[in-house]
């Protein structure tokens, strides 16, 4: 009885040129396995890459910062138009591949590759930033670019779709949040185009979008710490009224501490007294107060990774607000009765009455409303930085 012949692998002598090419491709893919832990999703569509570079309106005198250069699909197109490119890449393998790709090319001497984490790196001067951004550093990168001095002329940045939509959201939009108000204070942000996940290798789990970020020049003359501190309070629960946001025990305690510091710095004497509290009937649990302190003290609102339950939480929040808005007597909030706490409490009520924002919700407040609120608080000696 005959034996079934097994499949024998082809030897080099019996291989066709196509077989050899396929083997080389497979070997290359095995060597350059993408590291998803650092957000490696290479843009493979040359049309999208060209469109991104075109949207930057590059000049021949421009120095361009590229964040996450990868294998250089965007880099080579930027080199065609810019004077010089500074490519920041975290993966040594990709940096080596990019070096080989431009070797012997006209743009080789105009490319400077910096190996490391862009967030922790001191960046040299640049006119324009172009980035296929690793999603994990989306928010830190935005605020690092906005804090750069001198400011870049423009930034063309690729982000996860929902993060990009939050950046451009306006007051009243469902995605309007602290990130929106904070970024739009320092820059004009516009949505440029959507990019499907199949334009990347390997494809990410979500769709992407490209935005244009143009830092305001001159920069707004307000303290970033003060502005961000106010936003942290009012956007802890974005559908709360301002009155409710500033009635929280955690917020009142923080503001009182800041007021004491301000008085000490300005040689203002304070009359101390007992800070006994009047507890609201059916008051929130201590756990909610702890959560609010943590939310206020948190770092950047978005690290670029989306919460899959964000929409569900938003819906639950809106439902809660609807119930609270039902007609009936308003509950008496917890108040300090004497001492420094009462002074702070009176100042907060005075500011909310003067600005006529006591019953307005952060989700509906535009930049003018928030600036008016910050100015009024600072005038009363209440600071958030």
C-alpha positions as CSV (number, residue, x, y, z in Angstrom):
1,X,0.0,0.0,0.0
2,X,1.4,3.3,-1.0
3,X,2.2,6.2,1.4
4,X,0.6,9.6,1.1
5,X,3.4,12.0,0.3
6,X,3.7,14.9,2.7
7,X,4.2,18.5,1.7
8,X,7.9,19.3,1.6
9,X,9.1,22.9,2.1
10,X,10.7,24.4,-0.9
11,X,14.4,24.6,-1.0
12,X,16.2,27.7,-2.2
13,X,17.0,26.0,-5.5
14,X,13.4,25.2,-6.2
15,X,12.0,28.6,-5.2
16,X,10.6,31.0,-7.7
17,X,11.4,34.7,-7.4
18,X,7.9,35.3,-6.0
19,X,8.4,32.7,-3.3
20,X,11.6,34.4,-2.2
21,X,9.9,37.8,-2.1
22,X,7.1,36.4,0.1
23,X,9.6,34.8,2.5
24,X,11.5,38.1,2.8
25,X,8.2,40.0,3.5
26,X,7.2,37.5,6.2
27,X,10.6,37.7,7.9
28,X,10.4,41.6,7.9
29,X,6.9,41.5,9.4
30,X,8.1,39.1,12.2
31,X,11.0,41.5,13.0
32,X,8.9,44.6,13.1
33,X,6.0,43.4,15.1
34,X,4.1,46.5,16.2
35,X,4.1,47.3,19.9
36,X,0.5,48.2,20.7
37,X,1.5,49.0,24.3
38,X,3.1,52.3,23.0
39,X,0.3,52.9,20.5
40,X,2.1,51.8,17.3
41,X,-0.4,51.9,14.5
42,X,1.5,52.9,11.3
43,X,-0.4,55.0,8.8
44,X,-0.2,53.0,5.6
45,X,-2.4,55.0,3.2
46,X,-0.2,57.4,1.2
47,X,-3.2,59.5,0.2
48,X,-4.1,60.2,3.8
49,X,-0.4,61.0,4.6
50,X,-0.3,63.5,1.7
51,X,-3.5,65.1,2.8
52,X,-2.2,65.6,6.3
53,X,1.0,67.3,5.1
54,X,-1.0,69.5,2.6
55,X,-3.3,70.7,5.5
56,X,-0.2,71.9,7.3
57,X,0.5,74.6,4.6
58,X,4.2,74.1,5.1
59,X,6.7,76.8,4.0
60,X,10.2,76.0,2.7
61,X,11.6,77.8,5.8
62,X,9.6,75.7,8.3
63,X,11.1,73.4,11.0
64,X,8.6,70.6,11.6
65,X,8.3,68.5,14.7
66,X,6.9,65.0,13.9
67,X,5.8,63.0,16.9
68,X,5.8,59.2,16.4
69,X,7.5,59.0,13.0
70,X,7.3,55.2,12.9
71,X,8.7,53.9,9.6
72,X,8.6,57.3,8.0
73,X,5.5,57.3,5.7
74,X,4.7,60.8,6.9
75,X,8.3,61.9,7.3
76,X,9.4,61.5,3.7
77,X,6.4,63.6,2.6
78,X,7.2,66.3,5.1
79,X,10.9,66.4,4.0
80,X,9.7,67.3,0.4
81,X,8.3,70.6,1.7
82,X,10.0,71.6,4.9
83,X,13.5,73.0,5.6
84,X,14.1,70.5,8.4
85,X,12.3,67.7,10.3
86,X,12.7,66.8,13.9
87,X,11.3,63.3,14.3
88,X,10.7,62.1,17.9
89,X,10.4,58.3,18.1
90,X,10.3,56.0,21.1
91,X,11.0,52.7,19.4
92,X,14.7,52.2,18.5
93,X,13.8,49.7,15.8
94,X,11.6,52.3,14.0
95,X,14.2,55.0,14.4
96,X,16.8,52.6,12.7
97,X,14.3,51.8,9.9
98,X,13.7,55.5,9.3
99,X,17.4,56.2,9.2
100,X,17.9,53.5,6.5
101,X,14.9,54.7,4.6
102,X,16.3,58.2,4.0
103,X,19.9,57.1,3.7
104,X,21.3,58.5,0.4
105,X,18.2,60.6,-0.2
106,X,18.2,64.4,-0.6
107,X,16.5,64.9,2.7
108,X,18.9,62.8,4.8
109,X,20.9,65.7,6.2
110,X,17.7,67.6,6.9
111,X,16.3,64.9,9.2
112,X,17.1,64.9,13.0
113,X,15.8,61.8,14.8
114,X,15.4,62.1,18.6
115,X,15.0,58.9,20.5
116,X,12.8,59.0,23.6
117,X,9.4,60.0,25.1
118,X,8.2,63.3,23.6
119,X,6.4,64.2,26.9
120,X,9.6,64.0,28.9
121,X,11.9,65.5,26.2
122,X,12.9,69.1,26.0
123,X,11.9,70.1,22.5
124,X,14.0,72.4,20.3
125,X,12.4,75.3,18.4
126,X,9.9,74.3,15.7
127,X,7.3,76.1,13.5
128,X,4.8,73.3,12.9
129,X,3.9,70.0,14.6
130,X,2.5,67.0,12.6
131,X,1.7,63.8,14.5
132,X,0.0,60.5,14.1
133,X,-0.4,60.5,17.9
134,X,-0.1,57.4,20.1
135,X,-3.5,57.5,21.8
136,X,-2.0,57.1,25.3
137,X,-0.4,60.5,25.2
138,X,-3.1,62.5,23.4
139,X,-4.0,64.9,26.3
140,X,-0.4,65.3,27.6
141,X,0.8,66.1,24.1
142,X,-1.9,68.7,23.5
143,X,-1.1,70.7,26.6
144,X,2.7,70.3,26.1
145,X,2.3,71.9,22.7
146,X,0.1,74.6,24.1
147,X,2.7,75.4,26.8
148,X,5.6,75.6,24.3
149,X,7.3,78.9,24.1
150,X,7.4,80.3,21.5
151,X,4.2,78.8,20.3
152,X,4.1,76.8,17.1
153,X,2.2,78.3,14.2
154,X,0.0,75.3,13.7
155,X,-0.3,71.7,14.8
156,X,-1.9,68.9,12.6
157,X,-2.7,66.1,15.0
158,X,-4.3,62.7,14.5
159,X,-6.3,61.4,17.5
160,X,-8.9,58.8,18.5
161,X,-12.2,60.0,17.0
162,X,-14.0,60.7,20.3
163,X,-11.0,62.5,21.8
164,X,-10.9,64.7,18.8
165,X,-14.6,65.4,19.0
166,X,-14.2,66.4,22.6
167,X,-11.5,68.9,21.7
168,X,-13.8,70.7,19.2
169,X,-17.1,70.4,21.2
170,X,-18.9,73.6,22.0
171,X,-21.0,74.5,25.0
172,X,-24.3,72.5,25.0
173,X,-22.8,69.6,23.0
174,X,-23.0,66.2,24.6
175,X,-19.2,65.8,24.5
176,X,-18.4,69.3,25.9
177,X,-16.2,68.8,28.9
178,X,-13.2,70.2,30.9
179,X,-10.9,69.2,28.1
180,X,-12.9,71.2,25.6
181,X,-13.0,74.4,27.7
182,X,-9.4,74.1,28.6
183,X,-7.9,73.5,25.2
184,X,-10.1,76.1,23.5
185,X,-9.0,78.8,25.9
186,X,-5.4,78.5,24.6
187,X,-6.0,77.6,20.9
188,X,-8.4,77.7,18.0
189,X,-9.2,74.0,17.2
190,X,-10.9,72.7,14.0
191,X,-11.8,69.3,12.8
192,X,-10.1,68.5,9.4
193,X,-11.0,65.0,8.4
194,X,-12.0,61.5,9.5
195,X,-9.6,58.6,9.1
196,X,-10.9,55.0,9.1
197,X,-9.1,52.3,11.1
198,X,-8.3,50.2,8.0
199,X,-5.8,52.9,7.0
200,X,-3.4,51.7,9.7
201,X,-1.2,48.7,10.2
202,X,-2.2,47.1,12.5
203,X,-5.8,48.5,12.6
204,X,-6.7,50.2,15.9
205,X,-9.9,49.3,17.7
206,X,-11.5,52.7,17.0
207,X,-11.8,55.3,14.2
208,X,-9.5,58.4,14.1
209,X,-9.8,62.0,13.2
210,X,-7.3,64.8,12.3
211,X,-7.6,68.2,13.9
212,X,-5.8,71.5,13.4
213,X,-4.7,73.3,16.6
214,X,-3.6,76.9,16.2
215,X,-2.3,78.4,19.5
216,X,-3.6,81.9,20.2
217,X,-1.0,84.6,19.7
218,X,-0.7,86.5,21.9
219,X,-1.4,84.0,24.6
220,X,-4.4,84.9,26.9
221,X,-3.1,86.8,29.9
222,X,-4.5,84.5,32.6
223,X,-2.9,81.9,34.9
224,X,-3.2,78.4,33.6
225,X,-3.2,77.0,37.1
226,X,-6.1,79.3,38.1
227,X,-8.1,78.5,35.0
228,X,-7.6,74.8,35.2
229,X,-8.3,74.8,38.9
230,X,-11.7,76.4,38.3
231,X,-12.6,74.0,35.5
232,X,-11.7,71.0,37.7
233,X,-14.4,72.1,40.2
234,X,-17.2,73.0,37.8
235,X,-16.7,70.0,35.5
236,X,-16.6,67.3,38.3
237,X,-20.3,66.9,37.5
238,X,-20.8,69.0,34.4
239,X,-24.6,69.0,34.7
240,X,-24.7,70.3,38.2
241,X,-25.6,74.0,38.7
242,X,-22.8,76.3,39.9
243,X,-24.5,76.6,43.2
244,X,-24.4,72.9,43.8
245,X,-20.8,72.6,42.6
246,X,-19.6,75.2,45.1
247,X,-21.7,73.7,47.9
248,X,-19.7,70.5,48.1
249,X,-17.8,69.9,51.4
250,X,-14.7,68.9,49.5
251,X,-14.7,72.1,47.4
252,X,-15.5,74.4,50.3
253,X,-12.6,72.9,52.3
254,X,-10.2,73.4,49.4
255,X,-11.3,77.0,48.8
256,X,-11.0,77.8,52.5
257,X,-7.4,76.5,52.6
258,X,-6.5,78.5,49.5
259,X,-8.2,81.6,51.0
260,X,-6.1,81.2,54.2
261,X,-2.9,81.0,52.1
262,X,-3.9,84.1,50.1
263,X,-4.6,86.1,53.3
264,X,-1.3,85.0,54.8
265,X,0.6,86.1,51.7
266,X,-1.2,89.5,51.7
267,X,-0.9,90.1,55.5
268,X,-4.6,90.0,56.0
269,X,-5.6,88.9,59.5
270,X,-8.4,86.4,60.0
271,X,-10.9,86.0,62.9
272,X,-10.8,82.3,63.7
273,X,-13.9,80.5,65.0
274,X,-15.4,77.1,65.2
275,X,-16.3,75.7,61.8
276,X,-19.3,73.6,62.9
277,X,-21.3,72.4,60.0
278,X,-25.0,72.2,59.5
279,X,-25.7,68.8,57.9
280,X,-28.2,68.6,55.1
281,X,-31.0,66.0,55.7
282,X,-30.5,63.0,53.5
283,X,-27.0,64.3,52.7
284,X,-24.7,62.5,50.2
285,X,-22.5,59.8,51.6
286,X,-18.8,60.4,52.6
287,X,-17.8,58.2,49.7
288,X,-19.2,60.8,47.2
289,X,-17.2,63.5,48.9
290,X,-14.0,61.3,48.6
291,X,-14.8,60.7,44.9
292,X,-15.1,64.5,44.3
293,X,-11.8,65.2,46.0
294,X,-10.2,62.6,43.8
295,X,-11.8,64.0,40.7
296,X,-10.7,67.6,41.5
297,X,-7.2,66.5,42.2
298,X,-6.9,64.2,39.1
299,X,-4.4,64.8,36.4
300,X,-5.5,65.6,32.8
301,X,-9.0,64.6,32.1
302,X,-8.1,62.4,29.1
303,X,-5.1,60.3,28.6
304,X,-6.4,59.5,25.1
305,X,-7.9,56.2,26.1
306,X,-11.7,56.2,26.0
307,X,-14.0,54.7,28.6
308,X,-16.5,52.4,26.9
309,X,-19.1,53.3,29.5
310,X,-18.8,57.1,29.1
311,X,-22.1,57.4,27.2
312,X,-23.9,55.3,29.7
313,X,-22.6,57.4,32.6
314,X,-23.6,60.6,30.8
315,X,-27.1,59.3,30.3
316,X,-27.4,58.4,33.9
317,X,-26.1,61.8,34.9
318,X,-28.7,63.5,32.7
319,X,-31.4,61.4,34.2
320,X,-30.3,62.4,37.7
321,X,-30.3,66.1,36.7
322,X,-33.9,65.8,35.4
323,X,-35.0,64.4,38.6
324,X,-33.3,67.1,40.6
325,X,-35.0,69.8,38.4
326,X,-38.5,68.7,39.5
327,X,-40.5,71.5,41.1
328,X,-40.4,71.7,44.9
329,X,-38.4,73.3,47.7
330,X,-34.6,73.3,47.2
331,X,-32.6,71.4,49.8
332,X,-30.6,73.6,52.1
333,X,-26.9,72.9,51.4
334,X,-24.3,72.3,54.0
335,X,-22.9,75.6,55.2
336,X,-20.2,76.8,57.6
337,X,-21.8,78.9,60.3
338,X,-18.9,80.9,61.6
339,X,-15.2,81.5,61.4
340,X,-13.2,81.6,58.2
341,X,-15.5,79.1,56.6
342,X,-18.5,81.5,56.9
343,X,-16.4,84.3,55.2
344,X,-15.6,82.0,52.3
345,X,-19.2,80.8,52.1
346,X,-20.5,84.4,52.0
347,X,-18.0,85.3,49.3
348,X,-19.0,82.3,47.1
349,X,-22.7,83.3,47.4
350,X,-21.8,86.9,46.6
351,X,-19.9,85.9,43.4
352,X,-22.6,83.6,42.1
353,X,-25.2,86.3,42.7
354,X,-23.2,89.0,41.0
355,X,-22.3,86.9,37.9
356,X,-25.9,85.5,37.7
357,X,-24.4,82.1,37.1
358,X,-25.7,80.3,40.3
359,X,-28.3,78.3,38.3
360,X,-26.2,77.7,35.2
361,X,-24.6,74.4,34.5
362,X,-21.0,74.0,33.4
363,X,-22.1,72.0,30.3
364,X,-23.8,75.2,29.0
365,X,-21.1,77.7,30.1
366,X,-19.0,79.3,27.3
367,X,-15.5,80.8,27.7
368,X,-17.0,84.3,28.6
369,X,-19.1,82.8,31.4
370,X,-16.2,81.0,32.9
371,X,-13.8,83.9,32.6
372,X,-16.3,86.2,34.3
373,X,-16.7,83.7,37.1
374,X,-12.9,83.4,37.6
375,X,-12.4,87.2,37.6
376,X,-15.1,87.6,40.2
377,X,-13.7,85.0,42.5
378,X,-10.1,86.4,42.2
379,X,-11.5,89.8,43.0
380,X,-12.8,88.4,46.3
381,X,-9.5,86.8,47.1
382,X,-10.6,83.3,46.2
383,X,-8.1,81.4,44.1
384,X,-7.9,78.0,42.6
385,X,-4.2,77.6,41.6
